[in-house]
Amino acid sequence: MKEALGTLAVVVSLCGYAPYLRDVLRGRTKPHAISWFIWGTLATVLFAAAISNGAGAGAWVTAVVVIMSTVIFVLALFRGEKHVTALDWACLVGAAAVGLAWMITGGPLLSVILATCIDILGFVPTFRKSIAKPHEETVVMWGCSAAFFFLASLAIERYSVITTLNPALMVFIDSAMVVMLLTRRRVLPSQLTGAREP
């Protein structure tokens, strides 16, 4: 059952990433490179931590996140958001500082809490950009992301704060992203005249 849920989480994640990649390549979605760099780096570490702490099939989707975050980061360098603010750079520096503290502490629970802080810092540049440009993000990707992290949490083989904190946070943040994008799109006119909304 856990393996089936883990597999389903991977399938749902790919269903979300596919339209996101399509929209990036078509120029409709403009990912923020700083966010995707932070997420890719963090996911790599979390994947290793989850496997070592017995997450099993619940960690499969994190492996997908590692791969896709890296691909999207590279695409973002060429096709992503070009306006980078001081707040965005501060989030990158903050994520690096928290990452350094994470390496020094070594305790598993504190490590996961610090990793969660890094994840939140990664969201800030994308969230900031999306408030002003809600049509430059693919809503379905964020909805699928919430779904696959929920499925991944069900697939965890050994439940603890260490293995469940990050997936639970991702369900909340990704869902909030969907609500924000849909709300802002009602307020701001589409910059994609004549194009299908992502």
C-alpha positions in Angstrom: 0.0 0.0 0.0 2.8 2.4 0.9 4.6 1.7 -2.4 1.3 2.3 -4.3 0.9 5.6 -2.6 4.5 6.6 -3.3 4.1 5.6 -6.9 0.8 7.6 -7.2 2.6 10.6 -5.6 5.3 10.5 -8.3 2.7 10.2 -11.1 0.7 13.2 -9.7 4.0 15.2 -9.4 4.9 14.5 -13.0 1.4 15.6 -14.0 2.1 18.9 -12.4 5.6 19.4 -13.6 4.7 18.6 -17.3 2.4 21.6 -17.9 4.8 23.8 -15.9 7.7 22.9 -18.1 5.5 23.3 -21.2 4.5 26.8 -20.1 8.1 27.8 -19.3 9.3 26.7 -22.7 6.4 28.6 -24.3 7.2 31.7 -22.3 3.9 31.8 -20.4 5.4 30.8 -17.0 8.5 32.6 -15.8 10.1 30.8 -12.8 12.2 32.6 -10.3 15.7 31.1 -10.4 16.5 31.8 -6.8 13.5 29.9 -5.6 14.2 26.9 -7.7 17.9 26.9 -6.7 17.0 26.9 -3.0 14.3 24.2 -3.5 16.6 21.9 -5.6 19.4 22.2 -3.1 17.1 21.6 -0.1 15.3 18.7 -1.8 18.6 16.9 -2.3 19.4 17.1 1.4 15.9 16.2 2.5 15.8 13.2 0.2 19.0 11.9 1.8 17.6 12.6 5.3 14.2 11.0 4.5 15.8 7.8 3.2 18.1 7.5 6.2 15.2 8.1 8.6 13.0 5.3 7.1 10.6 7.4 4.9 10.8 4.6 2.2 8.2 5.2 -0.6 7.3 8.5 1.0 10.7 9.9 -0.2 10.2 8.9 -3.9 8.5 12.1 -4.8 11.3 14.1 -3.2 13.7 12.5 -5.7 11.4 13.8 -8.5 11.5 17.2 -6.9 15.3 17.1 -6.9 15.4 16.4 -10.6 12.7 18.7 -11.7 13.9 21.6 -9.5 17.3 21.4 -11.1 15.8 21.4 -14.6 13.5 24.3 -13.9 16.4 26.3 -12.2 18.5 25.9 -15.4 15.5 27.0 -17.5 14.8 29.9 -15.2 18.3 31.3 -15.9 17.3 31.8 -19.5 13.5 32.0 -19.5 12.6 33.0 -16.0 11.9 36.1 -14.0 14.5 38.8 -14.7 13.5 41.3 -12.0 15.4 40.2 -8.9 14.9 42.4 -5.8 17.0 42.9 -2.6 14.4 40.8 -0.8 15.1 37.9 -3.2 18.8 38.1 -2.6 18.2 38.4 1.1 16.2 35.1 1.0 19.1 33.4 -0.8 21.6 34.7 1.8 19.2 33.8 4.6 18.8 30.3 3.2 22.6 29.9 3.0 22.9 31.1 6.6 20.2 28.7 7.9 21.9 25.9 5.8 25.2 26.6 7.6 23.4 26.5 11.0 21.8 23.2 9.8 25.2 21.7 9.1 26.6 22.7 12.5 23.6 21.5 14.6 23.5 17.9 13.3 20.4 17.1 15.4 17.6 15.5 13.3 14.6 17.4 14.6 16.3 20.8 14.6 17.7 20.0 11.2 14.2 19.4 9.8 13.0 22.7 11.4 15.9 24.6 9.9 15.2 22.9 6.5 11.6 24.0 6.7 12.8 27.6 7.3 14.9 27.3 4.1 11.9 26.0 2.2 9.8 29.0 3.3 12.7 31.4 2.3 12.7 29.7 -1.1 9.0 30.5 -1.6 9.3 34.2 -0.8 10.8 35.3 -4.3 8.2 33.3 -6.2 5.4 34.4 -4.0 6.5 38.1 -4.3 6.8 37.8 -8.0 3.4 36.1 -8.4 1.5 38.7 -6.4 2.4 41.2 -9.1 2.4 38.7 -12.0 -0.1 35.9 -11.2 -0.4 35.0 -14.9 3.2 34.0 -15.0 2.8 30.9 -12.9 1.1 27.6 -13.8 -1.7 27.1 -11.3 -2.1 23.4 -12.0 1.5 22.7 -11.0 1.0 24.2 -7.5 -2.3 22.2 -7.1 -0.6 19.0 -8.1 2.3 19.8 -5.8 -0.1 20.1 -2.8 -1.6 16.8 -3.9 1.6 14.9 -4.4 3.0 16.0 -1.0 -0.2 14.9 0.6 0.1 11.5 -1.0 3.8 11.3 -0.1 2.8 12.0 3.6 0.4 9.0 3.4 3.2 6.9 1.9 5.6 7.5 4.8 6.5 4.2 6.4 7.6 5.5 9.8 5.8 8.6 11.0 7.6 11.2 13.0 8.1 15.0 13.1 11.2 14.4 11.1 9.5 12.6 8.2 6.2 14.5 8.2 7.0 18.2 8.9 8.2 19.2 5.5 5.5 17.4 3.4 2.8 18.9 5.7 4.2 22.4 5.2 4.4 21.9 1.5 0.7 20.9 1.3 -0.2 24.1 3.2 2.1 26.5 1.2 1.3 25.0 -2.2 -2.4 25.3 -1.5 -1.9 28.9 -0.4 -0.1 29.5 -3.6 -3.1 28.2 -5.6 -5.5 30.4 -3.7 -3.3 33.5 -4.0 -2.8 33.0 -7.8 -6.5 32.5 -8.5 -7.4 35.5 -6.3 -4.9 37.8 -7.9 -5.9 36.8 -11.4 -9.4 38.0 -10.6 -8.0 41.4 -9.6 -5.4 41.9 -12.4 -6.1 41.6 -16.1 -4.4 38.9 -18.0 -1.1 39.8 -19.7 -1.7 36.8 -21.9 -4.3 38.3 -24.3 -5.7 35.6 -26.5 -3.7 32.9 -24.8 -5.0 30.0 -22.7 -4.4 30.6 -19.0 -1.7 28.3 -17.5 
